[in-house]
Amino acid sequence: MGTGAASGPPRVSGARGSTEPSPRRPESRTSQAPERRLGVTLTVVKGTIRVRIIPKAEPPAAPTAEPTAAPKAEPQEEALPPASRTAVLQPEPVLTQEPAPTPGPTPGPAPRPSPLRSLARWYATLPFPNFIGLGFIAAIGVVLAFIFIRFTVDDAFIAWRYGMTFAHTGHWNYNSGGAPRVEAYTSFVYAALSAIPALLRIPVELFFKLVGLGIVAGYLYGVRRVDLPRGQKVALLALLVCNPTFWLQLFSGLETVAFALLITLVFSLVYRNGELGLAGYAAALALTLTRPEGIAFAGVAMAWSLLITRRRPQVWGLVGVISIWAAYWGWRWHYFGYFWPNTYYVKSGNRGALSAQVVDVLQTLLPALVVAFLVVLVTVMVRRDGAASLARARRVMRNAQDATPAVLALTGAVVVLGLYHNSNLYMNFVNRFQWQLLLPVALVVLFRPLPQGERADDGSPASGRSSRVGAPDSDLWGIIAVVLAAIVSGADAPSRLTGQLIAAAAVAVIAVAVVIRWGQSQPRATLLAAVALVVLVSSAPVVEFLGWAAYRYRLQYAHQDLGQVINAAPFTGAVAIGDAGVLPFTIHQPVVDLDGLANAAIAHGTFSAADLQRAHLDMVVALSASPSAGSQWVSGPGQQVAYSYMEQQHFLSSSGPPFTYGYWLNYWIDPRLATPQLTNAIYRVSVKAAQQNLEPDSSLFMHNLFGFPFFTS
């Protein structure tokens, strides 16, 4: 409601007919006559403005210090309002009568709700529905944690040996003393953490189980604090807490889960806020030290944040992280003598020509691209609003912040198909290498509210969020990222789609979600696609999970018990073995890793019998297919040189403990050291291992259901 200035003819003064305004004089405070004014009422009723003009008399205005014009000598005329005085608009209530509703047909009985909707309404009426749902998720998580907390992969002991050697001798190396330096670990963070339990003299496995539980607590705290709709929070909790692959990777002793969640944290900050704060750059720095390929993800995230904001703090953050990483990388290059870690040369150093790798990747991508094309074709056919919606989507998708999940998926695709796919990956249980890169794509998509999500009470974006959060169609890049990650997963391991019903069903759900999202403009379909992606990358047969649940017991009865016998032996020469894990971790003697992970000479092709002579080789533990001599596996130059050397030195051979059927730890030893005490001890270990490890996984697991001896060993 506004007020307008009243207008009128100029006041007449002086001689009749003159139009010049006279100077204003003070008005009399006692002889002022009441003025006539017009009351105007404006009322808006259903989009129509109604104006009522009501003449009325008002009392004289209050006295003011402003001078007014003096009364005139001419005959009395009707006073006119001065041009400088504004009209007063006084609203008055206007009563209107709504039109009576037109009679229509009598509505029939309400449709009966579906059983699922009735169940949902009943659930909402429970006293504490949130606690019941979260309690169900927590119960599943506790059961899965109890099953897989006993799992520790053999390769974890490789990095832990560095911490033990450093605590006991002060040398940062796989072997102590003057042995050649070798970088056998992939995670500097986990190798450095392993020095803590060695210095405190607590079991290293127990320490890293606690580290895993701390990671879970941090994730739950982050989900609780982040501003998200309830449905997305429940999805983020259930996708990990109810995920057996998550618990398996968490308790493996490797950096897989920490690496995946650091990627999630860094890219989620960019996706939500458009920039990386202090916590984001700290996470990016930790990402570069957790795995060698972490610098690629940290660099892309920091560069993308700088592209979005173009602010000076982002430049300083990028320069700081890159400088610290470069200093660390230069130190390890100088210390170990090679630019890449030794594991890279063993797993990825002999991948063949680049052209052959490109052809192989294209062959694996072709089926997935055909399926994606068919999905896009169906989506275009079922679209409701056609070209107008496509034009709107193109305008929305120009926002760089919204494209963050797609940038992450593209970076993961380059690493998975360009590096992992053509490498000889060791201990790739439940596809852990692609899992740690593709799982973050789904989590990042869910860590920002989808369109039509919850907003702040004042209608503005909630605190800590960018203005893009919750904007219409801001999730389009998210579902594109999910599709790209699914294509990469299928191309990297196509056999999983044909041999696992769950993985094939997850791909079908993603395809349907894409059709619903793009064809019917339903943003909630993005949530469905993200959930299906987690199911896809985490799926594995039940027998595989059962085998890994019983794995640590087999490792204990074979490798660990044999290592304790060798550790008690009086000889100080080297022991050669193909499994550089818990057995070398248990013994005090120098170790020659025949697979090359902890041996730079084997990784670079310079290994010879002279290396075994310099190491004073006294014993060889050969991985064999049966307990008979001569059944050892020869899978590389390390085994060839070592087995030829022990035959030339006339080492004595004997069967050792079995790990499982077709996997025995036979041994060859210098005749001078083959004392009856040592051979009898190894025989007792072999008998016990045969009684336990030759049982099925289910029986071995149930026999040791409440046994955790390795926590205190």
N, C-alpha and C positions, 0 to 999 in steps of 0.2 A: 504494500500500500504506500503510495507516494503522495506528495502534496505538490500542487502546481501553483505558480505565481498568478495572482489575480491581475488582470489588465483592464484599462479603461481610458477614457479621454483625458487630456491634460486639464488640470484645475484652472478655472477662469478667475482672474484677479485683476484689480485696478480698473481701468476704463473698460466699459462694456465692449466686447468684441476682441479684446486683447487675448492672445493665446500664450503669452510669455509666462512661465511659472514665477510665482512670487517667492521671495525668501521665506523659509520656514521659521516660525516663531513659536515660543513656548505656548502650549495649550493650557487652558484654564483647568484646574483640577476639580473645580466645583460645579462648573456649568457645562460639562461635556454631556451631550445627548447620546442615548443609545444608538448603536448602528444596526443596520439590517444586514444579515449575512445569509449565505446560502449553505445549508448542510448537504453534503454529498456522501452517499453511502454506496460503496462498491462491494458486491457479493458475487462470489464465483460458485455456481451450482452446476456440477456435471459439465464442466468445460464452457459454460455460458456466463458472461459478465453482465450482471444486472446493476443499473445505475438509478438511484433515487435522489432527486433534488428536493429538499424541504426548506422553504423560507422560514426563518425564525429570528426572534429578537434576542440579543445578548446584552448583558450588563456592560457598562463602560470598562475599557481595558485598564489594567493596573497602571498607576503612574510610573513614568520612566524619566530618566534624566535626559533623554534625547529631545531636543527642541522640536516643536511642531508649529504648523502654520497658525496665525492669529485669525479670529473670526472676522468675517467680511461685513462690510456696511451695506451690501446689496440686500434685496429681499431674500427671505429664506428659501433655499432650494434643497432638493434632496441630496444628501451627502453621498458622494461617490467614494468607493474604497481607493486608497492610494495605490499607485503601481508598485510601490516597494513592499506592501503588506501581502502576506501569503494567506491563501484560503485554508481554513481548518476543516479537515475531513473527519467527520465523526461517524464511525461505523454503527449501524443499527442492525439488530437481528432481523433476518428475513425468513419467515416460515414458509416452507414449500412442502408440498404433498407429493410423495413418490407415487408414480402410476401403479395401479393395482396389477399384480401379475395376471397374465392371461391364462385362463384355465386350459389345462392340457390333459393328456392321458394319465391315468393313475399309474405311478411306477410299480413295477412288479417286485417280487422278493429279491433281495440282494443276492448276488452270486455267491456261491459257497467257496470260501478260500481253499487254496490248494493245501495238501498235507504239509509241504515244506514251509509255506507261509504260516500255517497254524503252529508248526513246531517252533518257528522263529518268534512268534508272538508269545508262546508259552515260555520260551527261554528268557524273553525280555521281562517277564513278570516274576522271575525268580528273585529271591532277596539280594543275592550278590552275583549277578550273571557274569560280570567282568572277572571276579575272583574265580568263578567256576571254570571259565574258559582258560584263563591264565594258569589255573591249577592243573588243568588237563595237559596243556603244553608243557608245563614244568615237570609233570609226572613222566611224560615221554622222554624229556631231556634227561631226567635222572636215570631212567632205565638204560638209555643209550650210553650215557657217561659211565655207568657201572660196567657195561659190556666192553667198551673200548678203552677204558683207562688202563687196562693191562697191556695195550698194544704199544710197542716201541719198535720202529723199523731199524734194521741193522746199520743202515747208512748214517743214522744220527750219531753213532759212536765215533764216526770219523772226525767230525768237528769237535766233539767232546774230548777227544784225545789231545787236542791242542791246549785246551784249558788245563788238563791234568799235567801235561808236560811242562807248561809254563809255571804252574803252582809248585811243582817238585824240583825243577831244574832252572827255571828262569829263562828258558829258551822258547821262542815262539816257533814251533816246528812240529811236524808229525812224529819224528823220532828225536830223541834227545842227543846231546853230545855234538860231535862234528859231522853228523849225517848231512847229506845234501838237503838244502831247503826246498820244500815243495808246498804249494798251496792246494790242499786237497779238499777244502770246504767251499761251499757256495755262499754261505751266509757268514759274514764277518761278525754280525751282531750276535748270532747264536754261538759262534765259536768263542767270542769274548765273554759271553754270559757263563759259559761252562767253567770258567776259571773260578767263579764264585763258590759253587759247591765243593770244588777241589780245595780251595783255601779254607773253607769252613768245615771241611771233612764231613759233609753230609752226602747221602746218595744222590748222584747226578740225575738219575731218572726221576726220583721224587721231586727234585728241584724243578725240573722242566714240566712235570705234571702240574705243579703249582703255578708255573708260568702260564700254562694253558688255561687253567681256571681263572687266572687273573685277566687273560684276554677275553674270556667269556663275560666276566664281570664288567669290564670296560665297555664291551659291546652293548650289554643290557643297559648300562647307565646312559650310554649315548642315545639309544633308542628311546629311553624314558624321557630324556631332556629335550630331544628334538621336537619341534612343533610340526606335527603331522596329524592327519585324520586318523581316527581310531582303527579303521580297517587296514590302512597301510602299516601302522605300528604292529598290529597283530600279524600281518604278513611277514614283516621283517623279523619278528620274533620266531614265528613258526618255521620259516624257511631255513633257519640255522639250528634252532634248538631241537626241532623234530627231524633233523637231517642226519642220517647215520654217517654219511661221507664227511660232514663237518666234524663230528666227534672223532672219527678215525684219523683225519688229517691233524686235528688239534693235538691229540696225544701221541702222534708219531714221533715227536722229538725234532721234527724238521720245521722250517720257517714258513711252510705253505700257508697256513691260516693267517699268520701275522702279515705276510706279504700281501695276501688278498685283501685284508681289511685296511691296510695302509693305502692301497690303491683306491679302495672305496672311500676312505676318509678324504683323501686329497681331491678326487674328482667330485665328490659330493659337495664340498665347500665351494668349488667353482660353479657347480650346477645350481646351488641354492643362492649364493651370495654374489656370484659374478667375479669373485676375487678370492685370493688366499690371504688369510690373516697370519698372525704370528704362529698360531697353532698349525696352520696349513703348511707353512714353510718348514716348521720342525718335523712334521710328518713326512714332507717331501725329502728332507735330509735323511731321516731314518729309512725311507724307501730305497734310497741309493745305496745304503750300506747293508740292506737285508738280502738282496740278491743282485748279481751283476746287471741284469736287464732292468733293474729298478731305475737306473738313470734315464732310460728311455721314457718310462711312464712319468717320472718326476719332471723331466724336461718338457714333455708335451703339456702336462698340466700347468706348469709355470708359464710357458709361452702362451698357452690359450688364455690364461688369466690376464696376462699382459695385453693380449690382443683385445680383450673385452673392455678393460678399464682404462688402459693407456695412462697409468698414473706412475709417478716416480717411486713410491714405496714398492710397487711390483717389480720395478727394475732392480732396486737394491736387494730385494728378496731373491730374485733369480741369480744375481751376481754372487750373493753370499753362499747360496747352496751349491752352485757350480764350483765356486772356489774351494770350499771345504771338500767336496767330492774329488776335485782334481788333486788336491794335496794328498788325500788318502790314496787315490789311485797311483799317483807318482811314488808314494812311499812303498806300496806293495810291489810295484813294478821293479823298483830298485832293490827291495829286500829279497824277493823270490827270483828275480832275473827274467821274468816273462811278462808280456803285456797283458795277456789273458790268464785267468785262473787255470790250473792244470786240468780241472774237470772239463773245461771247454775243449781242450785239445783232444781229450779222450772221447767225449761224446759227440762233438760237432766238428772236429778238425778234418775229418775225411768224408765230406758229404758229396764229393764229386763235382763235376763242372756246374757252373751257374745255370747254363742253358738247360741241362738235364733236370735240375731242381725246379726250374720254372715250368717245364713241361709236366713234371710230376704233379705240381700243385694245380695246374690247370685241369689235368685229368681228374683229380679228386674233387675239384670245384664244380665241374660240369653238371653232374646230377643235381647238386644242390641249387645251382643257378636255374636249371630247368624248372624245378619245383617252385622256386621263388617267382619265376616269370608267370607260371600258371596261377599262383595266388594273386599276383598283381592284376592279371587279366580278369579273374573272377571279381576282384574288388571293384574294378572300373565298371564292370557290367551291372553290379548291384548298387552303385551309388545313386543317391536320391536326387541331389541337386546339381550334379554334373559339373559343368565348366565353372560355374560361380564358386562352388566349394573348392575346386582345385586352385582357382586364382587366389582365394582367401588363404588357402594353405601355403601357397608359394610366398605370399607376403609375410605370413607368420614365421615361416621357416628361415627367413633371412636373419633372424636373431641369433647371434653367435653363442650366447649363453645357453639357449635351448638346445643347441647342437652338441653340448658337452658329452652326453652319453654316446653319441655316434662317434665322436673323436676318440673316446676310450675304446669303443668296439673296434674301430679301425686300427688303432695301435695294437690292440691284442691280436687282431687278425694277422698283422704283419709279423709279430713275434711267433705266434703259433704256427702259421703256415710257412714262414720264411726261415725260422730257426728250429723250433721243436719238431716239426713234421719230418724233417730230413736228418734228424740227429738220432744217435743211439742212446736213448734215454734209459737210465738205470732206475729200477724201483719205481716205475710209473704206476703205482697201485691206484686203482679207481680213477685213472686218468688225471692224476694230481697236477700235471703240468698245465693242461688246458683248463682245469678247474680253477686254479688260482688266478687265471686271467679273464675267464669268461663269467665266473660268478659275480665279480664286481660290477659288471654291466647291469645285471638285474637289480642289484642292491642300490646302485646310484640312481636308477630310474625311480625306485620306490622311496628314496630318501628325500624327494621333493614332492609336495602335495600335487596331485593330479588336478586337472581342471575340475571346477565345481567342488573343490575341497574346502576345508574349513578356513575361515578368514578371521581377522581380528574383529572385535566388537564394533569398532568405528568404521568398518568397511574398508579400511586400508590394509595392505599386506601386513602380516604379523611381524613383530620386531625380529631383526636378524635375517630377514628374507629380502630378496630382490623384488622389484616390482613385477618381474616376469612370473613369479610364483603364482600359480592358479589362474594365469591368463588363459583365455580360450585357445584351444589347439596348441598350447605350449608343450604338449606331450608327444607331438608328432615325431620329433627326432628321437624320442625315447623308444617308441615302438620300432622305428627303423633300426636303432641300435640293437634291440632284442633280436630282430630278424637277422641282422648281420652276424651276431654272435652265434645264433643257431646254425647258420650256413657254415661258419667256421668249424663248429663242433662236429657237424656231419661230415664235412670234408676231411677233417683230421682223423676221425675214427668212423668210417662208414659202416664197419661191421657191427657197431653198436646199434645202429638203426634197424638192421635186419635180424639181429639176434636177441634183442631185448624189446619186449612189448612196451615197457614203460617209456623207454626212449622214443619209440615210434609214436606212441600216444601223445607224448609231450610235443613232438613236432607237429602233429595234427592239431593240437590245441592252439599252438602259436599261429598256424595258418588260419584257423577259424577266428582267432582274436584279431588278426590283421584285417580280415574281411569285415568284421563287426566294427572295428575302429574307423577304418577308412571308408567303408561302404555305407555304414549306418550312423557314423559320427557319434560313437559312444566311447568317451574317454576311459570309462572303467575297464574297457577291454585291454588297455595297456597294462593294468594290474594283473589281469589273467595271463597275458603273454609273459610278463616278467616272472610270475610264479612257475609257468611251464618251462621257462629257460633254466631256472634253478633245478627243476626236476630232471631236465635233459642232461645237464652237465654233471649231476650227482648220481645218476642212475647206475646201478651195477647189480648183477645177480646176487641173490641171497647167499648162495654157496660161497661167493667170493668174500662177502662180509664175514661169514662164519670162519672161513680160512684165515683171514687176518686177525680175527678175535683169538684164535688158537695159535697164531704165529709166534708170539713171544715165548710161549712154553716150549715150542720146538727149538727156538733159539737158545733157550736156557739149557735144555738137556743135551744139546749137541755142542754148539760153539762155546757157550759160556763155561760149562763144566770142563770141556777139554782145555780151554784157556787157563782155568785155575790149576789144572794138573801141570801144564807147561810152565806156568809162572812159578810153581814150587820146585821145578827141576833146577839143578845146580849150574847148567851151562849158561853162557852169556852171549853166545853167537846169535846170528839173525835167524828168524823164522819166516819162511816164505808162505804166503797164503793168497788165495784168490778172493776171499771175502774180507775186505778191510773194514770190519765193524767191531762187534763186541769182543771177538776173540783177541785181536790186537789191543783193544782197550784194556783187557783183563791182564795181559802179560807185561812184564818189565823188559823183556828182550827187544832188540830192534826188529822191525818188521819190514819185509819186502812185499809190497803189494803187487801181485802178479797181474791184476787187471789194469793197473796203471793209474788209478785215481790218485793214489798217494805216491806215485813214482814218476818223476819227470823224465827219466831216461826212457821208460816204456812209452810215455805219451809222445815223445819227440823222435822215437825210432832209433835210439842209440844204445839200447839195452843189450848187454852181452854177458858172457860167463865171467868176465873180469869184474863186473859189478858184484856178482855173487861172491867172488873170492875176497874182494875188499870188505864186504859185509860179514865175512866169516860165517857163511851159511852152515847151520847145524841141523836144520829140520825143515821139511816141506810138508805142508798140509794141502793135499790135493783134493779138489772137489771131483767126486767120482760118481759114476752111474750105478755102481754095485760095490759090495765089499771086497771084491777080488782085485788083485794087483793088475795094473795095466788098463783099468777102466776109467782112468782119469780123463776129465774134459780138457781138450786142447782148443781154446777159442781165441788165442792171440799169441803174439811173440813172447810175452812174458812166460806163459806156460811152456812153450816150446823150449826156450832156453833153460828154464829151471828143471824140467823133466830130463833133458839131455844131460845136464850137469849132475844130477843126483845119480843117474845111471853110470856116468863116468867115475864118480866118487864111490860107487858100490854102496850106496845107502841101503839100509834094511827097510823093508816095507811091511806094513801090517794094516788090517782093516781098522777103521775108526767108528765113531758114533754116527748113526744115521740122523739126518734132519727130517726126512720123509722118504717115501718110496722113490727110488731113482735118484737119491741125493745123499751121498755118504761123504764123510770127512776122513778119508784114508790118509795115512802119513808115511813119510820116508824120513829116516833119521841116520845120523852118522853112527857107525857101529861102536865107536868109543863111548857114546852117550846112551846106548840102548841098554840101560841097567834093568834088572828084573823089577825093581821098585817102580820105575817109570812105566814100563810096559804093562805091569799089572794094574797100575792106577788107570791107565788109558783103557784097559780091558773092562774094568768095572764101570767106567763111564759109558762105554759102548753098550754094555748089557742093559744098563738103566735106560739109556736113550732108545734102545730097540723096544723095550717094554712100553715106553710112553709115546714115542714119535711115530711108531708104525700103526698107531690107532687112527681111526677117522677123526676129522676135525671136531665133529660134534661130541664124540666120546672124550677126546682130550680136553675140550673146553669144559664139559660138565664135571670131569674129575678134578679140575682145578678152579672151579667156579668161585670159591672164596679164598683162593690162595694167591697171595701177592708177595712171594719171597724176594723178588728182585727189587722191591722198594727199599729193602734194608741190606741187600747183598753188597 
